[in-house]
Amino acid sequence: MKLRIGLPKGSLQEATVRMLGRAGYKVTVESRSYFPRIDDSEMEGVLIRAQEIPRYVQDGILDCGITGEDWVQETDADVVRAAELVYSKQTNQPARWVVAVHNDSPFQRVEDLQGKRVATELVNVTRKFLQSRGVAAHVEFSWGATEVKVPDLVDAIVEITETGSSLRANNLRIIETVMTTTTKLIVNKESWQHDWKRRKVENLALLLLGAIAAEDKVILKMNAPRAQLKDVLAILPAMKNPTISPLSDEAWVAVETVIDEKVVRDLIPKLKDAGASGIIELPLNKVIP
């Protein structure tokens, strides 16, 4: 028996393969192949566009898939959301679908788009959003390069952004957020009721969430004199409490903690000044709460 999983092809592909690798699954994607190899004989992967994954999961062609909440809502797919995986192609933050207009545009609010043309790939969600605001606009599907269509071809766009840099580079400004979206592990409803498949998906979710939790974190280990332990611990931020272990020399203890990698460079000199020695920084792949 195999678990058939859809992996997103395109902008989210690299981040997904990297995250699966951190979770313990080696995924090999060969050029021109839509069937990546996964080093788990019980899993079979298919590379398809994230926009299509919800429909194939709903219809049972795939047991599960990794896609965005935006595409689950866009396709109105009836699926189980097994896990929220907060990562995207650039950052580990949720992405936003926003209404954007040209910097020189007179439009300041969504309501100003009454009767105007709006281009987007997220057509259904956009129409529902505008209707909820009482705006009757012409929403058309965009095949790509959506940012360049404003203001000559359309009056506004609804586009996804993580940092806003692409919009700013194209002289666009955001006037409203349509929705916030994160990556989801979704499951076919019948597969979710199948004991073996559900357990397989739950294990996958556990490991993926552990990999995400470990992103940008490290293990920091050191030795500290017992007499100065309080000073050392006062410097250390910790997920819970640092682990303190005795050493053969009773005057010293070993200290171990998990912290954000970005703060290590500031902490190490302070720890050294506080009396710590033998400081070691180690990378993390997974943190399982």
Backbone as CSV, one residue per row, in Angstrom:
resi,resn,N_x,N_y,N_z,CA_x,CA_y,CA_z,C_x,C_y,C_z
1,MET,0.850,-1.194,0.000,0.000,0.000,0.000,0.883,1.240,0.000
2,LYS,0.450,2.263,-0.750,1.208,3.505,-0.835,0.309,4.697,-0.552
3,LEU,0.913,5.724,0.000,0.244,7.001,0.193,0.636,7.885,-0.981
4,ARG,-0.343,8.313,-1.751,-0.082,9.127,-2.937,-0.216,10.603,-2.553
5,ILE,0.872,11.332,-2.689,0.914,12.722,-2.228,1.233,13.675,-3.371
6,GLY,0.502,14.780,-3.422,0.754,15.819,-4.409,1.671,16.885,-3.843
7,LEU,2.760,17.147,-4.540,3.709,18.182,-4.141,3.614,19.351,-5.110
8,PRO,3.675,20.583,-4.604,3.452,21.748,-5.469,4.614,22.006,-6.424
9,LYS,4.284,22.099,-7.694,5.289,22.438,-8.701,5.269,23.939,-8.912
10,GLY,6.437,24.533,-9.021,6.491,25.973,-9.242,7.145,26.692,-8.085
11,SER,6.565,27.832,-7.694,7.214,28.723,-6.735,7.406,28.093,-5.361
12,LEU,6.530,27.172,-4.976,6.616,26.564,-3.639,7.417,25.261,-3.647
13,GLN,7.825,24.821,-4.834,8.465,23.501,-4.963,9.766,23.407,-4.178
14,GLU,10.652,24.354,-4.362,11.971,24.285,-3.714,11.845,24.305,-2.197
15,ALA,10.982,25.191,-1.682,10.804,25.289,-0.228,10.191,24.010,0.332
16,THR,9.294,23.386,-0.432,8.645,22.154,0.024,9.632,20.995,0.062
17,VAL,10.430,20.856,-0.976,11.426,19.785,-1.019,12.439,19.969,0.113
18,ARG,12.833,21.217,0.354,13.786,21.500,1.440,13.170,21.142,2.794
19,MET,11.907,21.510,3.001,11.262,21.240,4.282,11.054,19.742,4.487
20,LEU,10.701,19.023,3.425,10.575,17.570,3.529,11.919,16.941,3.875
21,GLY,12.992,17.486,3.325,14.325,16.989,3.649,14.650,17.186,5.117
22,ARG,14.295,18.330,5.671,14.528,18.583,7.091,13.672,17.668,7.958
23,ALA,12.511,17.284,7.417,11.624,16.379,8.151,12.101,14.936,8.086
24,GLY,13.071,14.648,7.194,13.620,13.301,7.109,13.293,12.558,5.838
25,TYR,12.636,13.230,4.891,12.260,12.601,3.628,13.124,13.163,2.501
26,LYS,13.938,12.324,1.904,14.754,12.764,0.784,13.920,12.690,-0.493
27,VAL,13.709,13.837,-1.114,12.908,13.921,-2.333,13.835,14.290,-3.490
28,THR,13.858,13.448,-4.510,14.702,13.683,-5.678,13.818,14.024,-6.867
29,VAL,14.020,15.226,-7.408,13.233,15.686,-8.547,14.140,15.730,-9.769
30,GLU,13.856,14.891,-10.740,14.638,14.876,-11.971,14.019,15.827,-12.986
31,SER,14.866,16.415,-13.827,14.366,17.350,-14.829,13.382,16.646,-15.760
32,ARG,12.322,17.354,-16.092,11.271,16.886,-17.004,10.415,15.752,-16.436
33,SER,10.622,15.407,-15.189,9.816,14.353,-14.585,8.836,14.965,-13.587
34,TYR,7.628,14.464,-13.608,6.599,14.928,-12.685,6.372,13.929,-11.551
35,PHE,7.272,12.950,-11.460,7.135,11.923,-10.435,8.421,11.855,-9.607
36,PRO,8.545,12.710,-8.603,9.759,12.730,-7.774,9.888,11.446,-6.980
37,ARG,11.130,11.067,-6.722,11.389,9.893,-5.893,11.471,10.317,-4.437
38,ILE,10.785,9.568,-3.581,10.816,9.803,-2.140,11.406,8.560,-1.492
39,ASP,12.369,8.765,-0.600,13.045,7.602,-0.007,12.188,6.949,1.085
40,ASP,10.943,6.733,0.764,9.999,6.026,1.615,9.167,5.153,0.687
41,SER,9.350,3.860,0.785,8.696,2.942,-0.144,7.176,2.948,-0.017
42,GLU,6.669,3.573,1.037,5.219,3.626,1.239,4.602,4.933,0.743
43,MET,5.430,5.788,0.105,4.933,7.067,-0.405,5.230,7.209,-1.885
44,GLU,4.308,7.798,-2.598,4.454,8.037,-4.030,4.095,9.485,-4.304
45,GLY,5.038,10.234,-4.872,4.826,11.660,-5.085,4.492,12.012,-6.509
46,VAL,3.715,13.079,-6.668,3.373,13.626,-7.977,3.550,15.140,-7.901
47,LEU,4.262,15.721,-8.869,4.454,17.165,-8.927,3.388,17.789,-9.807
48,ILE,2.524,18.606,-9.227,1.527,19.334,-10.006,1.372,20.720,-9.399
49,ARG,0.729,21.605,-10.129,0.553,22.970,-9.654,-0.279,22.995,-8.381
50,ALA,0.118,23.872,-7.462,-0.584,23.967,-6.181,-2.065,24.263,-6.374
51,GLN,-2.386,24.999,-7.459,-3.777,25.361,-7.725,-4.648,24.132,-7.986
52,GLU,-4.044,23.063,-8.486,-4.817,21.878,-8.865,-4.887,20.820,-7.766
53,ILE,-3.984,20.894,-6.811,-3.897,19.850,-5.785,-5.190,19.681,-4.989
54,PRO,-5.868,20.755,-4.551,-7.092,20.538,-3.765,-8.147,19.719,-4.495
55,ARG,-8.316,19.961,-5.776,-9.340,19.219,-6.532,-8.986,17.752,-6.654
56,TYR,-7.718,17.450,-6.911,-7.305,16.052,-7.055,-7.375,15.317,-5.719
57,VAL,-7.099,16.039,-4.624,-7.232,15.422,-3.300,-8.703,15.184,-2.976
58,GLN,-9.539,16.157,-3.257,-10.975,16.001,-3.017,-11.542,14.796,-3.770
59,ASP,-11.103,14.629,-5.012,-11.647,13.558,-5.853,-11.014,12.202,-5.587
60,GLY,-10.022,12.137,-4.702,-9.416,10.863,-4.343,-8.344,10.385,-5.299
61,ILE,-7.988,11.203,-6.276,-6.885,10.841,-7.180,-5.570,10.897,-6.402
62,LEU,-5.507,11.809,-5.454,-4.400,11.885,-4.506,-4.952,11.645,-3.105
63,ASP,-4.170,10.970,-2.281,-4.575,10.789,-0.880,-4.408,12.076,-0.091
64,CYS,-3.347,12.801,-0.394,-3.061,14.032,0.333,-2.216,14.940,-0.542
65,GLY,-1.997,16.154,-0.085,-1.194,17.081,-0.865,-0.793,18.286,-0.042
66,ILE,0.223,18.963,-0.525,0.692,20.193,0.111,0.365,21.348,-0.825
67,THR,-0.440,22.266,-0.335,-0.888,23.388,-1.151,-1.218,24.549,-0.237
68,GLY,-1.688,25.643,-0.806,-2.027,26.806,0.007,-3.495,26.830,0.384
69,GLU,-3.775,27.431,1.532,-5.167,27.629,1.934,-5.914,28.445,0.884
70,ASP,-5.201,29.339,0.189,-5.838,30.142,-0.853,-6.446,29.265,-1.948
71,TRP,-5.723,28.209,-2.345,-6.226,27.367,-3.430,-7.304,26.400,-2.954
72,VAL,-7.290,26.066,-1.665,-8.390,25.268,-1.113,-9.675,26.084,-1.172
73,GLN,-9.581,27.354,-0.814,-10.766,28.209,-0.857,-11.159,28.564,-2.280
74,GLU,-10.183,28.780,-3.144,-10.479,29.142,-4.538,-11.238,28.031,-5.250
75,THR,-10.845,26.778,-4.984,-11.503,25.638,-5.634,-12.692,25.119,-4.829
76,ASP,-12.885,25.678,-3.619,-13.971,25.242,-2.732,-13.901,23.735,-2.498
77,ALA,-12.675,23.227,-2.325,-12.458,21.785,-2.184,-12.914,21.290,-0.813
78,ASP,-13.554,20.131,-0.812,-14.031,19.502,0.421,-12.977,18.499,0.877
79,VAL,-12.045,18.972,1.691,-10.908,18.159,2.123,-10.684,18.348,3.619
80,VAL,-9.848,17.472,4.174,-9.439,17.590,5.576,-8.130,18.370,5.635
81,ARG,-8.086,19.368,6.478,-6.846,20.111,6.690,-6.110,19.450,7.849
82,ALA,-5.099,18.652,7.522,-4.407,17.862,8.550,-3.385,18.669,9.326
83,ALA,-2.804,19.683,8.704,-1.778,20.474,9.388,-1.588,21.799,8.676
84,GLU,-1.297,22.830,9.466,-0.914,24.127,8.924,0.603,24.205,8.944
85,LEU,1.190,24.377,7.763,2.642,24.391,7.627,3.054,25.808,7.251
86,VAL,3.480,26.574,8.233,3.739,27.995,7.991,5.118,28.178,7.376
87,TYR,5.168,28.003,6.068,6.366,28.336,5.306,5.914,28.719,3.907
88,SER,6.732,29.458,3.207,6.422,29.858,1.837,7.720,29.932,1.058
89,LYS,7.671,30.473,-0.151,8.854,30.375,-1.011,10.017,31.241,-0.537
90,GLN,9.726,32.319,0.214,10.797,33.210,0.656,10.975,33.236,2.162
91,THR,9.874,33.155,2.894,9.949,33.340,4.335,9.176,32.250,5.049
92,ASN,9.224,32.294,6.369,8.395,31.406,7.179,7.229,32.179,7.784
93,GLN,6.700,33.097,7.007,5.565,33.897,7.431,4.399,33.673,6.469
94,PRO,3.170,33.862,6.936,2.025,33.747,6.030,2.136,34.741,4.880
95,ALA,1.616,34.371,3.728,1.555,35.276,2.582,0.173,35.926,2.538
96,ARG,0.087,37.059,1.833,-1.193,37.770,1.739,-1.581,37.957,0.281
97,TRP,-2.866,37.814,0.007,-3.437,38.260,-1.262,-3.973,39.661,-1.023
98,VAL,-3.503,40.614,-1.807,-3.840,42.015,-1.560,-4.403,42.669,-2.818
99,VAL,-5.211,43.697,-2.602,-5.669,44.552,-3.696,-4.633,45.645,-3.861
100,ALA,-4.101,45.763,-5.079,-3.066,46.769,-5.333,-3.437,47.615,-6.544
101,VAL,-3.084,48.882,-6.472,-3.328,49.820,-7.570,-2.032,50.570,-7.856
102,HIS,-1.998,51.279,-8.967,-0.808,52.053,-9.311,-0.633,53.201,-8.320
103,ASN,0.614,53.561,-8.070,0.908,54.640,-7.127,0.187,55.942,-7.480
104,ASP,0.006,56.195,-8.786,-0.635,57.440,-9.232,-2.150,57.318,-9.347
105,SER,-2.685,56.150,-9.001,-4.121,55.923,-9.120,-4.896,56.744,-8.091
106,PRO,-6.096,57.181,-8.446,-6.922,57.909,-7.474,-7.613,56.992,-6.467
107,PHE,-7.550,55.670,-6.707,-8.265,54.736,-5.843,-7.577,54.604,-4.488
108,GLN,-8.347,54.782,-3.427,-7.827,54.695,-2.075,-8.445,53.566,-1.268
109,ARG,-9.655,53.152,-1.656,-10.394,52.113,-0.936,-10.933,51.092,-1.921
110,VAL,-11.256,49.917,-1.416,-11.850,48.886,-2.269,-13.135,49.397,-2.906
111,GLU,-13.904,50.181,-2.155,-15.177,50.697,-2.666,-14.992,51.592,-3.888
112,ASP,-13.791,52.125,-4.081,-13.515,52.967,-5.247,-13.440,52.160,-6.540
113,LEU,-13.422,50.842,-6.423,-13.296,49.988,-7.607,-14.646,49.603,-8.200
114,GLN,-15.704,50.246,-7.776,-17.034,49.981,-8.315,-17.026,50.157,-9.834
115,GLY,-17.405,49.077,-10.559,-17.467,49.125,-12.011,-16.126,49.059,-12.706
116,LYS,-15.028,48.856,-11.971,-13.686,48.839,-12.554,-13.250,47.408,-12.896
117,ARG,-12.079,47.320,-13.559,-11.534,46.023,-13.965,-10.448,45.589,-12.987
118,VAL,-10.541,44.330,-12.550,-9.581,43.777,-11.595,-9.044,42.464,-12.158
119,ALA,-7.730,42.317,-12.213,-7.107,41.098,-12.732,-6.494,40.308,-11.590
120,THR,-6.648,38.999,-11.626,-6.088,38.145,-10.588,-6.129,36.694,-11.026
121,GLU,-5.321,35.879,-10.367,-5.398,34.437,-10.554,-6.394,33.829,-9.571
122,LEU,-6.697,34.567,-8.507,-7.593,34.098,-7.449,-8.994,34.672,-7.696
123,VAL,-9.607,34.232,-8.765,-10.840,34.860,-9.248,-12.011,34.668,-8.295
124,ASN,-12.283,33.439,-7.886,-13.470,33.174,-7.072,-13.404,33.852,-5.712
125,VAL,-12.246,33.749,-5.059,-12.078,34.391,-3.749,-12.214,35.899,-3.883
126,THR,-11.637,36.470,-4.951,-11.710,37.909,-5.167,-13.148,38.367,-5.381
127,ARG,-13.903,37.626,-6.199,-15.299,37.994,-6.433,-16.104,37.976,-5.137
128,LYS,-15.897,36.938,-4.327,-16.617,36.850,-3.050,-16.228,38.006,-2.128
129,PHE,-14.941,38.349,-2.115,-14.484,39.446,-1.271,-15.117,40.764,-1.694
130,LEU,-15.101,41.044,-2.995,-15.670,42.304,-3.476,-17.173,42.351,-3.215
131,GLN,-17.848,41.230,-3.410,-19.281,41.181,-3.144,-19.569,41.453,-1.678
132,SER,-18.706,40.948,-0.783,-18.905,41.177,0.655,-18.758,42.648,1.019
133,ARG,-18.065,43.398,0.150,-17.882,44.835,0.385,-18.854,45.676,-0.453
134,GLY,-19.763,44.981,-1.144,-20.753,45.680,-1.942,-20.203,46.278,-3.216
135,VAL,-19.111,45.727,-3.710,-18.457,46.262,-4.906,-18.744,45.353,-6.103
136,ALA,-19.318,45.925,-7.155,-19.559,45.195,-8.403,-18.474,45.599,-9.394
137,ALA,-17.473,44.763,-9.506,-16.356,45.026,-10.423,-16.217,43.864,-11.391
138,HIS,-15.540,44.107,-12.506,-15.285,43.040,-13.481,-13.977,42.354,-13.095
139,VAL,-14.067,41.119,-12.628,-12.882,40.369,-12.201,-12.506,39.401,-13.309
140,GLU,-11.284,39.521,-13.821,-10.833,38.666,-14.912,-9.621,37.849,-14.484
141,PHE,-9.493,36.665,-15.074,-8.377,35.788,-14.757,-7.106,36.302,-15.409
142,SER,-6.034,36.275,-14.645,-4.725,36.684,-15.152,-3.829,35.469,-15.289
143,TRP,-3.216,35.330,-16.436,-2.342,34.187,-16.706,-0.929,34.399,-16.201
144,GLY,-0.649,35.545,-15.639,0.693,35.823,-15.136,1.103,37.248,-15.434
145,ALA,2.260,37.648,-14.903,2.758,39.022,-15.061,1.668,40.020,-14.700
146,THR,0.940,39.721,-13.641,-0.225,40.522,-13.271,0.158,41.954,-12.922
147,GLU,1.325,42.139,-12.303,1.721,43.474,-11.842,1.826,44.489,-12.981
148,VAL,2.203,44.026,-14.185,2.444,44.982,-15.280,1.149,45.442,-15.940
149,LYS,0.027,44.880,-15.555,-1.246,45.215,-16.213,-1.870,46.505,-15.697
150,VAL,-1.362,46.974,-14.565,-1.876,48.215,-13.974,-0.961,49.381,-14.376
151,PRO,-1.485,50.516,-14.845,-2.901,50.857,-14.966,-3.443,50.768,-16.379
152,ASP,-2.621,50.319,-17.349,-3.028,50.403,-18.756,-4.089,49.381,-19.143
153,LEU,-4.020,48.168,-18.574,-4.962,47.120,-18.968,-6.092,46.933,-17.965
154,VAL,-5.787,47.104,-16.687,-6.808,46.968,-15.639,-6.618,48.090,-14.623
155,ASP,-7.629,48.281,-13.798,-7.562,49.352,-12.799,-6.881,48.903,-11.512
156,ALA,-6.962,47.599,-11.223,-6.379,47.072,-9.986,-6.084,45.595,-10.177
157,ILE,-5.284,45.067,-9.282,-5.000,43.628,-9.300,-5.170,43.084,-7.887
158,VAL,-5.389,41.791,-7.809,-5.304,41.076,-6.533,-4.178,40.078,-6.704
159,GLU,-3.119,40.260,-5.930,-1.898,39.481,-6.109,-1.381,39.014,-4.754
160,ILE,-0.643,37.914,-4.777,-0.064,37.387,-3.545,1.288,38.045,-3.290
161,THR,1.576,38.310,-2.029,2.845,38.923,-1.669,3.302,38.410,-0.312
162,GLU,4.608,38.313,-0.168,5.195,37.969,1.127,5.855,39.190,1.750
163,THR,6.598,39.922,0.943,7.331,41.086,1.453,6.847,42.406,0.854
164,GLY,6.110,42.333,-0.235,5.649,43.539,-0.906,6.663,44.141,-1.854
165,SER,7.853,43.544,-1.955,8.926,44.134,-2.761,8.594,44.151,-4.245
166,SER,7.969,43.094,-4.760,7.629,43.047,-6.178,6.586,44.104,-6.532
167,LEU,5.635,44.308,-5.641,4.620,45.334,-5.881,5.257,46.722,-5.899
168,ARG,6.121,46.983,-4.935,6.782,48.288,-4.882,7.651,48.517,-6.106
169,ALA,8.301,47.451,-6.571,9.171,47.575,-7.746,8.379,47.921,-8.997
170,ASN,7.108,47.599,-9.003,6.248,47.896,-10.148,5.344,49.109,-9.894
171,ASN,5.751,49.942,-8.939,5.027,51.185,-8.636,3.579,50.940,-8.238
172,LEU,3.375,49.905,-7.446,2.038,49.589,-6.978,1.951,49.795,-5.470
173,ARG,0.773,50.114,-4.990,0.543,50.251,-3.556,-0.673,49.420,-3.161
174,ILE,-0.626,48.918,-1.950,-1.677,48.051,-1.428,-2.772,48.899,-0.786
175,ILE,-4.029,48.595,-1.127,-5.130,49.320,-0.491,-5.976,48.418,0.409
176,GLU,-5.803,47.092,0.302,-6.592,46.192,1.135,-6.015,44.786,1.089
177,THR,-6.188,44.035,2.162,-5.830,42.618,2.187,-7.092,41.783,1.981
178,VAL,-7.045,40.897,0.998,-8.183,40.025,0.705,-8.187,38.819,1.635
179,MET,-7.023,38.186,1.787,-6.913,37.044,2.688,-5.454,36.784,3.020
180,THR,-5.244,36.150,4.150,-3.924,35.656,4.535,-3.920,34.152,4.319
181,THR,-2.841,33.644,3.752,-2.800,32.221,3.424,-1.510,31.583,3.917
182,THR,-1.614,30.341,4.324,-0.456,29.542,4.693,-0.521,28.219,3.957
183,THR,0.591,27.522,3.940,0.643,26.206,3.321,-0.077,25.195,4.212
184,LYS,-0.823,24.287,3.589,-1.577,23.284,4.340,-1.262,21.882,3.810
185,LEU,-1.282,20.923,4.711,-1.270,19.509,4.344,-2.727,19.079,4.357
186,ILE,-3.275,18.812,3.178,-4.689,18.459,3.070,-4.832,16.986,2.713
187,VAL,-5.969,16.401,3.097,-6.170,14.958,2.944,-7.562,14.679,2.383
188,ASN,-7.638,13.700,1.509,-8.924,13.212,1.016,-9.733,12.640,2.180
189,LYS,-11.030,12.882,2.202,-11.850,12.481,3.343,-11.888,10.959,3.532
190,GLU,-11.937,10.215,2.445,-11.943,8.754,2.575,-10.586,8.244,3.043
191,SER,-9.517,8.832,2.537,-8.173,8.439,2.978,-7.995,8.730,4.461
192,TRP,-8.609,9.821,4.941,-8.502,10.191,6.351,-9.198,9.168,7.244
193,GLN,-10.192,8.480,6.711,-10.898,7.456,7.477,-10.210,6.097,7.413
194,HIS,-9.218,5.971,6.536,-8.458,4.726,6.392,-7.351,4.721,7.444
195,ASP,-7.360,3.742,8.334,-6.445,3.743,9.488,-4.987,3.884,9.088
196,TRP,-4.543,3.088,8.113,-3.127,3.103,7.740,-2.748,4.438,7.112
197,LYS,-3.584,4.943,6.192,-3.278,6.200,5.513,-3.318,7.376,6.490
198,ARG,-4.283,7.352,7.388,-4.360,8.445,8.359,-3.127,8.469,9.250
199,ARG,-2.696,7.299,9.700,-1.508,7.239,10.541,-0.282,7.720,9.782
200,LYS,-0.201,7.376,8.517,0.923,7.792,7.678,0.938,9.322,7.526
201,VAL,-0.223,9.886,7.306,-0.331,11.340,7.155,-0.011,12.029,8.482
202,GLU,-0.509,11.495,9.582,-0.255,12.098,10.892,1.233,12.084,11.221
203,ASN,1.928,11.004,10.865,3.372,10.942,11.087,4.093,11.974,10.230
204,LEU,3.661,12.103,8.979,4.247,13.096,8.082,4.044,14.496,8.642
205,ALA,2.819,14.770,9.107,2.514,16.091,9.666,3.380,16.381,10.889
206,LEU,3.536,15.391,11.764,4.346,15.556,12.963,5.775,15.948,12.617
207,LEU,6.355,15.257,11.644,7.742,15.515,11.266,7.892,16.860,10.549
208,LEU,6.924,17.211,9.707,6.979,18.499,9.020,6.851,19.651,10.016
209,LEU,5.933,19.515,10.952,5.774,20.560,11.966,7.029,20.680,12.836
210,GLY,7.666,19.533,13.106,8.912,19.552,13.857,10.022,20.247,13.098
211,ALA,10.067,20.036,11.776,11.082,20.685,10.943,10.857,22.192,10.893
212,ILE,9.592,22.607,10.800,9.285,24.035,10.766,9.620,24.688,12.100
213,ALA,9.308,23.989,13.209,9.600,24.523,14.537,11.105,24.712,14.742
214,ALA,11.899,23.877,14.069,13.355,23.944,14.241,14.013,24.958,13.312
215,GLU,13.244,25.491,12.362,13.809,26.434,11.396,14.395,27.635,12.125
216,ASP,15.622,27.970,11.798,16.309,29.136,12.362,16.597,28.998,13.854
217,LYS,16.602,27.752,14.363,16.962,27.520,15.758,18.197,26.633,15.824
218,VAL,18.925,26.728,16.918,20.132,25.932,17.114,20.172,25.440,18.556
219,ILE,21.022,24.426,18.763,21.324,23.990,20.122,22.611,24.687,20.561
220,LEU,22.577,25.260,21.744,23.765,25.891,22.299,24.164,25.112,23.547
221,LYS,25.406,24.596,23.535,25.922,23.807,24.660,27.159,24.494,25.211
222,MET,27.357,24.365,26.516,28.522,24.993,27.142,28.755,24.400,28.527
223,ASN,29.898,24.670,29.059,30.199,24.353,30.454,30.204,25.651,31.242
224,ALA,29.748,25.551,32.517,29.701,26.746,33.358,30.082,26.395,34.785
225,PRO,30.832,27.275,35.465,31.129,27.055,36.890,29.832,27.129,37.702
226,ARG,29.682,26.219,38.645,28.479,26.241,39.482,28.299,27.604,40.166
227,ALA,29.399,28.181,40.552,29.339,29.450,41.276,28.812,30.583,40.400
228,GLN,28.924,30.426,39.070,28.477,31.486,38.154,27.291,31.031,37.304
229,LEU,26.703,29.912,37.664,25.598,29.362,36.860,24.421,30.329,36.764
230,LYS,24.096,30.982,37.853,22.975,31.918,37.856,23.191,33.032,36.837
231,ASP,24.414,33.517,36.758,24.721,34.594,35.810,24.598,34.106,34.365
232,VAL,25.059,32.881,34.129,24.977,32.306,32.782,23.523,32.105,32.374
233,LEU,22.708,31.542,33.252,21.301,31.269,32.937,20.512,32.559,32.721
234,ALA,20.907,33.620,33.382,20.204,34.898,33.215,20.349,35.441,31.800
235,ILE,21.388,35.008,31.100,21.645,35.483,29.741,20.855,34.677,28.712
236,LEU,20.555,33.410,29.049,19.999,32.477,28.072,18.476,32.551,27.961
237,PRO,17.965,32.852,26.754,16.547,32.613,26.505,16.377,31.133,26.217
238,ALA,15.264,30.532,26.561,15.082,29.100,26.343,13.647,28.805,25.969
239,MET,13.437,27.700,25.230,12.092,27.285,24.877,11.309,26.921,26.134
240,LYS,11.930,26.262,27.060,11.335,25.965,28.364,12.378,26.313,29.417
241,ASN,13.132,25.301,29.853,14.233,25.543,30.778,15.484,24.875,30.227
242,PRO,16.651,25.509,30.375,17.882,24.862,29.931,18.108,23.547,30.670
243,THR,18.766,22.619,29.999,19.139,21.360,30.633,20.469,21.544,31.355
244,ILE,20.492,21.189,32.632,21.704,21.312,33.442,22.152,19.906,33.836
245,SER,23.402,19.561,33.506,23.922,18.225,33.815,25.228,18.346,34.591
246,PRO,25.436,17.446,35.577,26.694,17.487,36.346,27.867,17.003,35.497
247,LEU,29.052,17.474,35.804,30.280,17.037,35.159,31.139,16.302,36.193
248,SER,32.194,15.648,35.717,33.076,14.914,36.632,33.719,15.850,37.645
249,ASP,33.970,17.081,37.216,34.453,18.105,38.133,33.226,18.748,38.780
250,GLU,33.008,18.531,40.044,31.799,18.985,40.721,31.654,20.498,40.747
251,ALA,32.707,21.180,40.441,32.638,22.643,40.437,32.028,23.179,39.138
252,TRP,31.799,22.248,38.179,31.294,22.674,36.870,30.035,21.887,36.503
253,VAL,29.205,22.486,35.618,28.034,21.801,35.069,27.989,22.033,33.557
254,ALA,27.279,21.146,32.861,27.031,21.328,31.433,25.646,21.947,31.252
255,VAL,25.547,22.912,30.349,24.286,23.619,30.086,23.941,23.444,28.609
256,GLU,22.679,23.142,28.343,22.229,22.945,26.957,20.863,23.576,26.787
257,THR,20.678,24.307,25.674,19.391,24.951,25.421,19.170,25.114,23.930
258,VAL,17.917,25.350,23.540,17.546,25.625,22.151,17.172,27.091,22.050
259,ILE,17.795,27.801,21.107,17.535,29.239,20.963,17.495,29.612,19.489
260,ASP,17.043,30.829,19.212,17.028,31.345,17.843,18.460,31.603,17.380
261,GLU,18.761,31.136,16.179,20.114,31.284,15.642,20.541,32.749,15.562
262,LYS,19.600,33.642,15.269,19.950,35.044,15.043,20.500,35.741,16.293
263,VAL,20.233,35.185,17.485,20.706,35.851,18.704,22.036,35.289,19.196
264,VAL,22.508,34.205,18.583,23.703,33.525,19.092,24.925,34.422,19.065
265,ARG,25.090,35.169,18.000,26.299,36.009,17.874,26.386,37.056,18.978
266,ASP,25.227,37.501,19.480,25.234,38.470,20.577,25.408,37.783,21.931
267,LEU,24.933,36.537,22.032,24.973,35.843,23.315,26.350,35.290,23.669
268,ILE,27.052,34.752,22.671,28.304,34.053,22.963,29.316,34.933,23.711
269,PRO,29.581,36.173,23.290,30.517,37.003,24.066,30.033,37.249,25.506
270,LYS,28.703,37.422,25.669,28.161,37.650,27.013,28.313,36.403,27.885
271,LEU,28.075,35.218,27.275,28.227,33.965,28.018,29.678,33.751,28.431
272,LYS,30.588,34.092,27.517,32.014,33.955,27.821,32.395,34.866,28.991
273,ASP,31.894,36.084,28.961,32.187,37.031,30.042,31.587,36.567,31.371
274,ALA,30.457,35.833,31.289,29.793,35.366,32.512,30.455,34.123,33.093
275,GLY,31.454,33.561,32.372,32.182,32.419,32.906,32.001,31.122,32.150
276,ALA,31.141,31.112,31.115,30.933,29.889,30.333,32.163,29.588,29.480
277,SER,32.393,28.298,29.214,33.504,27.884,28.349,33.061,26.671,27.542
278,GLY,33.872,26.297,26.561,33.537,25.147,25.726,32.197,25.311,25.043
279,ILE,31.927,26.511,24.556,30.618,26.815,23.951,30.539,26.192,22.558
280,ILE,29.474,25.427,22.315,29.278,24.743,21.036,27.899,25.098,20.483
281,GLU,27.858,25.437,19.195,26.592,25.704,18.508,26.324,24.573,17.509
282,LEU,25.142,23.959,17.592,24.793,22.836,16.729,23.496,23.118,15.978
283,PRO,23.423,22.734,14.697,22.178,22.947,13.938,21.081,21.975,14.384
284,LEU,19.838,22.337,14.089,18.675,21.507,14.412,17.902,21.173,13.148
285,ASN,17.402,19.963,13.054,16.509,19.595,11.952,15.059,19.585,12.378
286,LYS,14.780,19.104,13.578,13.400,18.994,14.032,13.320,19.298,15.529
287,VAL,12.206,19.920,15.903,11.853,20.109,17.310,10.441,19.567,17.495
288,ILE,10.289,18.484,18.220,8.982,17.879,18.448,8.529,18.229,19.854
289,PRO,7.461,19.026,19.999,7.021,19.410,21.333,6.494,18.213,22.127
